[in-house]
Amino acid sequence: MFDHNTPSEQFGVFESLVALWRVKRGDIGMPSWADFDFYDFKGWHGWIAVQEIVTKPFDLRCRLWGTELTKVLGSDNTGKFFSEYGQGYTENDLAFLTELCRSGSIGMSHGALDRLKEGRKPAAFIDLPLSDDGLAVHHLLTACAESYVQ
């Protein structure tokens, strides 16, 4: 987990996304999903997901799931709750996301993607908090960089 003021270059391949997130947030704590435009994600189309935070009990509902993620993981999670994603997602993942949303931190993780018929490939993920009011986390913007290890 990283503070909002962590230098963008420390996020490696995600540097441009963190810089964009900071521009969109302006002087408030976190930007809203509505602050972004489709064209903002040039080069990332297909590799991002947007998840809405649901409370009581805590979960995340996927509102957007990129086509490249679908190709790599073999499923489209749009409309599903994180708890329904199935194989490959653990209670530890949910605990990490719960803490990210509680703290409003930027999250970064590394792991392996199970590619269909190709085996496992390293990947990195970033989770950027989004807020409708600038204070509480209402969405997470997640991006995946396949075959990337920091």
C-alpha positions in Angstrom: 0.0 0.0 0.0 1.2 3.5 -0.9 0.4 7.0 0.2 -1.1 9.3 -2.4 2.1 11.4 -2.5 4.4 8.5 -3.4 6.4 9.6 -6.4 4.8 8.3 -9.7 8.0 6.9 -10.9 8.0 4.4 -8.0 5.0 2.7 -9.7 7.1 1.5 -12.7 5.0 0.6 -15.7 2.0 2.3 -13.9 3.7 5.6 -13.7 1.4 7.2 -16.4 -1.7 5.9 -14.7 -0.7 7.3 -11.3 0.1 10.6 -12.9 -3.3 10.7 -14.6 -5.0 9.8 -11.4 -3.2 12.7 -9.6 -4.2 15.2 -12.4 -7.8 14.1 -12.1 -7.9 14.4 -8.3 -6.7 18.0 -8.3 -6.9 19.4 -4.8 -9.2 16.8 -3.4 -8.4 13.5 -1.8 -9.4 11.2 -4.7 -10.9 11.7 -8.1 -14.3 10.2 -9.1 -14.8 7.6 -11.9 -16.8 10.3 -13.6 -13.7 12.5 -13.9 -12.2 10.1 -16.4 -12.8 9.8 -20.1 -12.3 6.8 -22.3 -9.5 8.5 -24.2 -7.6 9.0 -20.9 -6.6 5.3 -21.0 -4.8 5.2 -24.3 -2.6 2.1 -24.2 -4.5 0.6 -21.3 -7.8 -0.2 -23.0 -8.6 -3.8 -22.3 -6.3 -4.0 -19.2 -8.4 -2.1 -16.7 -11.3 -2.9 -14.4 -13.5 -0.7 -12.3 -15.1 -2.1 -9.2 -17.8 -0.5 -7.1 -17.4 -0.8 -3.3 -20.3 -2.6 -1.6 -20.6 -2.5 2.2 -22.4 -4.8 4.7 -20.8 -7.2 4.0 -17.8 -5.7 2.2 -17.4 -6.8 -1.4 -16.7 -5.3 -4.8 -19.0 -5.4 -7.8 -17.2 -5.3 -11.1 -18.7 -2.5 -13.3 -16.1 -2.7 -16.1 -13.8 -5.6 -17.1 -11.4 -5.1 -19.9 -11.4 -7.4 -22.9 -7.7 -8.3 -22.5 -8.4 -9.4 -19.0 -11.2 -11.6 -20.3 -8.8 -13.2 -22.9 -6.1 -13.8 -20.3 -8.2 -15.0 -17.5 -10.9 -16.8 -19.5 -13.9 -15.0 -17.9 -15.7 -11.7 -18.0 -16.3 -10.6 -14.5 -18.5 -7.6 -15.4 -21.5 -7.5 -13.0 -20.0 -10.1 -10.7 -19.1 -9.6 -7.1 -15.4 -10.1 -6.2 -16.5 -13.0 -3.9 -18.0 -14.7 -7.0 -14.8 -14.4 -9.2 -13.8 -18.0 -8.5 -10.5 -19.7 -8.7 -7.4 -17.6 -8.2 -8.9 -15.1 -5.8 -8.4 -15.6 -2.1 -9.5 -14.3 1.3 -6.1 -12.6 1.4 -6.9 -10.7 -1.7 -10.2 -9.6 -0.3 -8.5 -8.5 3.0 -6.0 -6.5 1.0 -8.8 -4.8 -1.0 -10.8 -4.2 2.2 -7.8 -2.4 3.8 -7.1 -0.4 0.6 -10.7 0.9 0.6 -10.7 1.6 4.3 -7.4 3.6 4.1 -7.9 5.1 0.6 -4.3 4.0 -0.2 -2.9 3.2 -3.6 -2.4 -0.6 -3.9 0.1 -2.5 -6.0 0.6 -6.2 -6.1 2.3 -8.9 -8.2 1.3 -12.3 -9.0 0.8 -14.8 -11.9 -1.9 -14.8 -14.5 -3.2 -18.2 -15.6 -3.2 -17.8 -19.3 -5.4 -20.2 -21.2 -3.2 -23.0 -22.8 -0.1 -20.9 -22.1 0.6 -21.5 -18.4 1.3 -18.9 -15.8 2.8 -15.5 -16.6 4.0 -12.8 -14.2 1.8 -9.7 -13.9 1.5 -6.6 -11.8 -1.6 -4.9 -10.7 -2.4 -1.4 -9.4 -5.5 -0.3 -7.5 -6.3 3.4 -7.5 -9.1 4.6 -5.2 -11.9 6.6 -6.6 -14.5 8.7 -4.6 -17.8 10.3 -5.4 -17.2 12.8 -2.6 -13.4 13.0 -2.5 -13.3 11.4 0.9 -14.6 7.8 1.1 -13.6 5.2 -1.5 -16.6 4.3 -3.7 -14.7 2.5 -6.6 -11.3 1.0 -7.4 -9.7 1.5 -10.8 -7.5 -1.6 -11.3 -5.0 -2.0 -14.1 -2.9 -5.1 -15.0 0.5 -5.2 -16.7 1.1 -8.6 -18.0 4.6 -10.1 -18.0 5.8 -7.4 -15.8 7.8 -7.9 -12.6 9.2 -5.0 -10.7 
